């Protein structure tokens, strides 16, 4: 190996390390961003009144509860593949089949399409921050995005990475083009 090859390998490794660091940053920033925004909107709703805050909190909890409903049967089956009597319940089997079908449909998306789709979601999410209605739409969207990323990340962090990157790209693109939304 010549010294030129060693320098080239070091540069390739540096580039890979930088990209790997950006991927991990996106995996942390995207759910953190969504969680922080959802917390902000719930706190702001509670400052407007208890009932308004409760409604906002419920809007954040709903997608997380749906996520738990979808993922919990799979986690239980992974822990102990069969029930104590050797059978599985019909409801668990149905929920597991639905979760597998969703996972297959998400897996079948090309990487660029997944990233582009989440970039659009990120831009729309930023636009929704300007929306003010009595229905806590912003909280629902933020929590749904957070839940979707958690769903993917629980299965495989590498599968969640393009969605996180897309979300961050969409939010940053929105800020660059239209500025920071007034919340």
C-alpha positions in Angstrom: 0.0 0.0 0.0 1.4 3.4 -1.0 1.2 6.5 1.0 -1.3 7.9 -1.5 -3.6 4.9 -0.9 -3.4 5.4 2.9 -4.3 9.1 2.5 -7.2 8.1 0.2 -8.5 5.5 2.7 -8.2 8.0 5.6 -10.2 10.6 3.5 -12.9 7.9 2.7 -13.1 7.0 6.3 -13.4 10.7 7.3 -16.2 11.2 4.9 -18.0 8.1 6.1 -17.6 9.2 9.7 -19.0 12.7 8.9 -22.0 11.1 7.1 -22.5 8.7 10.0 -22.4 11.6 12.5 -25.0 13.5 10.4 -27.3 10.4 10.3 -27.0 10.0 14.1 -27.7 13.7 14.6 -30.8 13.4 12.4 -32.0 10.4 14.4 -31.7 12.4 17.6 -32.8 15.9 16.3 -35.9 14.8 14.4 -37.7 13.1 17.3 -36.3 15.7 19.8 -37.5 18.6 17.6 -41.0 17.0 17.4 -41.1 16.2 21.1 -40.0 19.7 22.1 -42.5 21.4 19.8 -45.3 19.1 21.1 -44.3 19.9 24.7 -44.3 23.6 23.9 -47.8 23.5 22.4 -49.2 21.5 25.3 -47.7 23.9 27.8 -49.0 26.9 25.8 -52.5 25.3 25.7 -52.4 24.8 29.5 -51.5 28.4 30.0 -54.7 29.3 28.0 -56.8 27.1 30.3 -57.0 23.6 31.8 -59.6 22.2 29.4 -57.6 23.6 26.4 -54.4 22.1 27.8 -56.1 18.8 28.4 -57.4 18.7 24.8 -53.9 19.5 23.5 -52.4 16.8 25.8 -54.9 14.2 24.5 -54.0 15.1 20.9 -50.3 14.4 21.7 -51.2 11.1 23.5 -53.5 9.7 20.8 -50.8 8.8 18.2 -48.5 7.5 20.9 -51.3 5.2 22.1 -51.9 4.0 18.5 -48.2 3.3 18.2 -48.3 1.3 21.4 -51.3 -0.7 20.1 -49.5 -1.5 16.9 -46.1 -2.3 18.4 -47.0 -4.0 21.8 -48.2 -7.3 20.3 -45.0 -7.6 18.3 -42.9 -6.9 21.4 -44.8 -9.5 23.4 -44.4 -12.1 20.7 -40.6 -11.3 20.4 -40.2 -11.8 24.1 -42.1 -15.2 24.3 -43.0 -16.5 20.8 -46.1 -18.4 22.1 -48.5 -18.2 24.9 -48.0 -20.5 27.9 -50.4 -23.0 26.4 -48.7 -22.9 23.0 -51.4 -20.8 21.3 -51.6 -17.2 20.3 -54.6 -15.0 20.6 -56.6 -14.0 17.5 -56.4 -10.3 18.4 -52.7 -10.4 18.9 -52.3 -12.3 15.6 -54.4 -9.7 13.7 -52.5 -6.7 15.2 -49.2 -8.4 14.5 -50.3 -9.0 10.9 -51.3 -5.4 10.5 -48.0 -4.2 11.9 -46.1 -6.5 9.5 -48.1 -5.2 6.6 -47.3 -1.6 7.5 -43.6 -2.5 8.0 -43.5 -4.2 4.5 -45.1 -1.2 2.9 -42.7 1.2 4.5 -39.7 -1.1 3.6 -40.8 -1.2 0.0 -40.4 2.6 -0.5 -37.3 3.6 -2.3 -34.9 5.5 0.0 -35.1 8.8 -2.0 -38.9 8.6 -2.0 -39.1 8.1 1.8 -36.7 11.0 2.3 -38.6 13.3 -0.1 -41.9 12.4 1.4 -40.7 13.2 4.9 -39.2 16.4 3.7 -42.7 17.4 2.4 -44.1 16.4 5.8 -41.5 18.5 7.5 -42.4 21.6 5.4 -46.1 21.1 5.9 -45.5 20.6 9.6 -43.7 24.0 9.8 -46.6 25.6 7.9 -49.0 24.1 10.4 -47.3 26.0 13.2 -48.9 29.1 11.8 -52.4 27.5 12.0 -54.5 28.4 15.0 -57.7 26.5 15.4 -59.7 25.1 18.3 -58.8 21.6 17.2 -55.2 20.8 18.3 -54.1 19.8 14.7 -50.5 20.9 15.3 -50.2 18.6 18.3 -51.7 15.7 16.4 -49.3 16.1 13.5 -46.3 16.5 15.7 -47.1 13.5 17.8 -48.0 11.4 14.7 -44.6 12.2 13.2 -42.9 11.4 16.5 -44.8 8.1 16.8 -44.0 7.1 13.2 -40.3 7.7 13.8 -40.4 5.8 17.0 -42.2 2.9 15.3 -39.5 2.7 12.6 -36.7 3.2 15.1 -38.0 0.5 17.4 -37.7 -1.9 14.5 -34.4 -0.7 13.0 -32.6 2.6 13.4 -31.2 2.4 9.9 -34.8 2.2 8.5 -35.7 5.3 10.5 -32.7 7.4 9.3 -34.1 8.5 5.9 -37.3 9.6 7.5 -35.5 11.5 10.2 -33.2 13.1 7.6 -36.2 14.0 5.4 -38.1 15.6 8.3 -35.0 17.7 9.2 -34.4 18.6 5.5 -38.1 19.7 5.1 -38.1 21.8 8.3 -34.7 23.4 7.5 -35.8 24.1 3.9 -39.0 25.7 5.1 -37.0 28.0 7.5 -34.6 28.9 4.7 -37.2 29.7 2.2 -40.1 31.1 4.3 -38.5 32.0 7.6 -39.3 30.9 11.1 -43.0 30.4 11.7 -44.7 32.7 14.3 -46.0 30.5 17.0 
